[in-house]
């Protein structure tokens, strides 16, 4: 409809703090985990806040923008990699590319002020996540390789009628979800002038490489069409499902009772992931002998020996993948499915992780979204352990988290801590319309979930 509200861009700034340390002037080479992400999309997450002007007559959006830009500038002095761009050195004789972060390149991180003539309820109340939410993010459909010419970080602050939406689009070849939310958390702390910031939280820019390799890891490609593709998602419905602390507790108890006495307790997320895998498999109406998979993002920082620091700023993730036929998933108990997922997570030991990356070094590849995930896969990304709702910028606690277009495909599930707190978990689920219609009336699933 021609009269539908649109996002109006009001102004933009580029932020590049002056840095004196020599480290920020050196090239920062990407690790195998970073390079593998070059064809994926930027990370796009945003937080929705209530506008203080409803209760605070002294609130000024101009003052707020000035303060949040100032705190972002001070934060980027620590996260200086985000103010540069990617660069590539090509060796045509060897047919290789060396891709790295050049902090001296580009205008810096982008900061955008925009407006949208919609209310909080216009965003939160529809059954599905409104399409307009994708327009609240910069870098729409950009892949990480585009960081050669685009900012590695764009922050967009969109003023609604009664709300403020703050979002960050961050290059996924530079950082993973753990590093992404650590950036948000430190930015919030600096904005609120909490001091001193814990040294363990500050970013560690030194990249991890398998023993005997690095830091100059090359890719066996020189033309972008050899390793970069631009995935276009099919028609999807995107929906938020809320699971209360009580529902999560019941689910975890049920899974552990069905598993019986074991050395390792089924976790809340494993139990919930098992429910989601079973429910999506049922909603897809698969033939009994069709293979299905369920993958969980796993943070590798604590799985390596020695462990990586909490503030490791890069990609340190791998997927824990379980596979079974549709009949196996649906005929067995929730506990059986949860234990299958648990085993895949426990297999990600230091030895396994090192062997995975050593194999990658011998035969490097870049993930292609449409080729990497099987048609009947359920992929559960992000984590309910991330501190999403603690990001206070002086305007109160966020009321909701939403994401952009990035990295979505049939069966993609994003896990967040629940907006109600406690042990609650929120899931953003992306499915084709027919499968989502079936999921909405799946009794096992809906008896535990609240939609909206």
N, C-alpha and C positions, 0 to 999 in steps of 0.2 A: 504494500500500500504506500502511495506516495507521501501520505501524511504521517507515516510512522516516525517516531522520534529517532534522531540520528546523533551519533557522538560528534560534538563540535570541538575541534582542536583550537585552543585559545592561544597557547604560547609554548615554546620549548626552549630549553637551555642545554648546554653541554658542560659537563663537569669533569675537570681534569686537575686534581690537586697537584701542587708543586711538591716534588719529592727530591730529597737530597741524597738518600741512600743509593749506593751504587747498584744494589741488587735489583732495584726497580728498572734500571736502565739496560739490564742484560736480557738477552732472549731467554724465554722460558719454554723449554721443550715439552711437548705433550707426551704423556705416558701411553702405553697400549690401551688402557681403559678409556682414555680421552679420545685417542685417534679413532677407536671403534665407533664413536658417537657422531662422527662428522656428518652423516647423512640423516640423523634424527633431527627433530625440531628443538627449538629453544624450550627451556622450562618456563611455563607460564602459570603462575598462581597469583591470586589477588585476595585481599581482605576487605570486607564490607563493614563500614562503621556508620553509626548513627551521627548525623551532623549535630554538633553541640549547639548550634544557633537556635534549636527548638527550645532549649532551656537556658542557654547562656547568651544574653543580649550583647555581650562584649566580644563574641566570637567573630573573627574576621578571616575569610578564606585567604586573603592576601597575606596576612600575618602568618597563617598556618603554612602556606606554601613557602614563605621565606625561611621559616624555622626548619621545615622538613628538608629543604634543599641544603641548608647549612649543615644539618646533622648528617645528611647523605655525603656531603663533601668531606666531612671529618671521618666518616666511616670508610670512604674510598681511599683514604690515606693508608688504611690497613689492607684493604682489598684492592690494591693498585692494579692487579692483573685485569680487573674489569674495566679499566679506563683505556686499555689498548685495543688492538685488533690482531687478527691472525695474519701471518705472513708465510710464504712458501718459497723454499729454495728447490729448484728443479735440476736434477742431473739427467740430462737426456741420454747420455751414454749408458748410464746404469739403469735408466728408466725408473727413477725413484723420485719421491717428493719428501722433503723435510719440512714439516709444518710446525710452527711455534707461535707463541704469543709475543708480540712486540709491543711493549708498554709505551713506546715513544710514537707509535703510529695512531692516526685517527684523532678525532676531535674530543674524545672522552666518552663517558657514559651520558646517555640522553635522559633528560627529565622533561616530561610532558604534562601540561595542565590542560584538561578537557572538561567539557560539561555535557550533561545528558538530561533532558527534560523527562525524567522518570523518577519514581519513588522507590524506596526500599522494597515495598510490597510488590511493585511491578517486577522486581528482580526475583524475590523470594517466593511469591505465592503461586506462580504457574506450576502445573503438574510436572512439566519438563523444564530443564534449565533453558531460559530464553536465548534465542540465537544472538540477540544484541550483546550478550556477555562477551562473545568473541571479539567484539569491536572495542572492548575496554582495554585490550592489550596491544602493545606495539609488537612488531616482528611477526605479524600474522602470516602463517604458512612458511616462515623462513626456516631453513635448515642451518645447522651449526656451521657448515662450511661458509655460509654467507657472512660469518664473522670476519672475513677478509675485507669486506667493505661496509658492514653494518657495525654499530656499537655492540660490544659483548654484553652490555647491560642497558636496558631501557626501563625506566620507572615512569608509570603513568598514573597521575592522580586525577580521577574523574569526579567532578562535583555533581551529585544528584540533587533533586528537590529537597530531600530530607536526609541525605546520606553522603558519604565519601567513600569511593572505592580506590584503594591503593594497590597497584599490582607491579610485579617485577617480571620482566622477560629476560632470562639469563641464559647465556650460551652453554648448552649441555656438554660441549666438548671441553669446557673449562672447569665445570663443577657438577657434582651429583646432588641428589636431594638433601642429603645430610649437610653438605657445604652450603647449599642454597638457603635452607632455613637457619643455619648458623649465621649467615650474612644478615637475614632479617632480624634475628634476635639481637645481634650486636648493634645493628643500626637503631633498633628500638632502645637499647640500653644507653647508647650515646645520645639519642634524642632526649631521653628522660634524665640525662646527666647522672646515671648511676655510675659511681666510681669507687674503686678502680675496677675496670673490666678484668675478669679472670684471664690470666695468661693462657690457660688451657683452652680457652674459647677462641683466642685470636688465630687468624688463618696461618697455616704452615704451607708455604708455597713450593717447598721442595718436593718434586714428584717421586713416586715410588716406581721402580723398575725391577723386573725379575733379575735375580742374581746373575751377574756376568753380562748384562745388557744395559743400554742407555748411556747418557741421556739423549743422544741423537738417534732416535728411532725413525727410520724411513719407511714409507709406504711404497709398494711396488707398482705405483700408478703415477702418470704425469698428466693425464687428461681427465677432467671432471666426470665425463660420461663413463669412465671406467669404475668409479666408486661412489658417485653421488647420484641419487635419484630423488624425485619429489613426489612423495606419497600423497594421494588424494583419498580421503576417507569416503566410503560409501555413505548413503543416508543412514544416520544414526539417531536414536533417541538418547538423550543424556538426562539422567535422573539421580537425585540425591535420596539415599535411604539412611535413616537414623536408627541406630541400635543402642538402646539404653544400657546403663551399667547392669541392671537386673537381667536384661535379655542376654547380654554377653556372659554373665555369671552362669545362667542356666545352660547356655550352649556349651561353655567350657566344662561344666560339671557332667553334662550328658556325654560329651566326647570321651572324657576320662573314665567314666563308668563303663562305657562300651569297650574301651581299650583294655581295661583291667589293670592289674599290677604290672607296671613297667618301671624301668630305671629313670625315665624322663617324662615329666608331665606335659600333656598337650597344653600349649599356650592359648590365650584368648584369641589371638590373631589366627593361629592355625585352625582352631575350631570354627571361627567365622569364615575363614577361607574355604574350608571343607564344605560348609553350608552353601556358600556362593557357587563353588564349582559344581556341586550336585544340582543346585537350582537352575543354573544357566544351562547345564547339560540337558536337564529335563525340558527347559523352555525351548531348546533348539530342536527337539523332536528327532534326535539322531537315531540311526539304526544301531541296534545293540552291539554290533561288532566294530563300529567306528571308533577310531582312536581319539581320545581327548587328552589334553594336557592342562596342567595348572602350574603357573610360575609365580614365584614370590621374589620380589627384589630383596637381596641380602646385602647388608653393609659388611664389607670385608675388613674394616679397620681393626676390629677386635679379633678377627679370625686369623690374621697373619701373625707370625712369630719371628721377630718381635712385632708387637702391635704398632699400628700407625697412631699418631696423636689424634685426639678428638677433633682438633681443628684442621686436620689434613684437608687442604683446599684443592680438590681434583675429583676424578671419578674413581671411587673405590667400591664398586658394586658388581655383583654378578647375580644371575638368576638361579634360584633353586627350583628345579622343574620335576614334577611328578607326572607320570603318564599311566593311563588305563583305558580300557574300552568303556563305552557308554554304559553297557550292562554292568560292568564291574563297579563303576562309580555309583550307579543307582541301586543296585541290588545289595550292596554291602551297607554297613551302618555308617553313620556320621563319623564315629570314632575310627573306623577302618580307613576312611578317606583322610581324616586329619592325621593319622599315623603315617600314611603314605607321604603326605606333605612334610611332616616332621622329619622323616628319614632323609628326604631330599635336602632339607636345611642342614641336618647334622653331617651330611657328606661333604659340606663345604669347609673342609679343614685346611690348615696351612699348606699341607702337602698337595691337596687337590687344587687349591687356588694357584699355587706356583706352577703346577703342571699345566693348568689351563692357559696361563699367560705365556709359559715357555712354548707351548704348542702354537699360540697366536704369533709369537715372534718368528717362528719358522715358516708360518703361512698366514701373514697378516690379512685381515678382512675388515670391512666397515659394514655395520649393521644396515640392512635395508628393511624398513618397517614392514613392507608387504611380503617380503620373503622370509623374514626372521620368525614371524609368528604364524603358526599353523592356523588353518581356517576354523578349527574347533577348539581353539585355545582360550583359556581364561588367564589373563595376566593381571596380577595384583601388584600395583606399584605404590610408591610413597610409603608412609608409615604412620600409624597412630601415635607413635612415640615422639614425633616431631613437635616442637613447641610452636604451635600455630597461633593459639589464642592468647599467648602471653605478649604479643607484639602491640604494645601501647605507645601511641604517639601523642599522648596528651589529650586524646579525644575519647578515651574509654576503651573497653574491650571490644574486639571485633565481634560482629553478630553472625558472620558467616564467612566461609572461604569458597571461592569459585576458581575455575581454571579456564584457559583459553582453548584454542583449536588444537594445540600442540599434542602430538604423540597419541592420538585417539584412533581406535579401530574397533571392530566388533569383538566384544569380550574384554575390553580394557576396563579395569576397576582401579580406582584410586582411593586409598585409605587415608583418612584424617582422624585426629582425635575428635571426639564428639563435641559439638558446640555446647552441650549441657554440662561438660566436665566429667569428673569421676573416671570410671573405666569405660565410658561410652565411646562408640566408634561411629563415624559417618563414612558412608561409601558413595562415591560417584561412579555409576555404572553406565557404560556405553554399549548399546545393543541395537541391531536392526529392529525396525518397528514391530515385526511379527514376534520376535523373540522377547522384546520388552513387554508386549501385550500379555504374553504367556507368563512372564515372571511376575507381573502385577497381580495375577490371580493364583499364584503358586502358594498353597496353604502353608507348607512347611516354612517358606521364606517370609511371607507376609505376616504370619503369626508372631514373628519376632521383630519385624522391621516397621518403622513408621515412615511413610512416604512424604516427601516435600522438603 
